[in-house]
Amino acid sequence: MKSNKKVFFAGLIVLVVSIPVLADIFTPSPSCSKPIKPYEFTSQWQLDSFNNDVQRYKRCIQNFISEQNRAVKTHQQAANNAINEWNRFVQYELN
């Protein structure tokens, strides 16, 4: 019974440690649907519908870009905070 617990906890530790490593493997991509342009527009309704789909696609891409830019700012701030923490440690603890 004790060896099963050890194996379980060892597996759990490996899992917990490996999840953050896998986090940066996948690059996010937008889940936007591109509109399909017909070979020829046969009505004003079809043209208007296509133009609406183009605008919807554009907004989706813009929202994805904004979301990624916010994430960049968040990560950059975290990096700057770590730099500042290190600099304070060096200034006050090592000098």
ABEGO torsion letter per residue (X at the ends): XAAAAAAAAAAAAAAAAAAAAAAAABBBBBABBBBBBBABBABAAAAAAAAAAAAAAAAAAAAAAAAAAAAAAAAAAAAAAAAAAAAAAAAAAAX
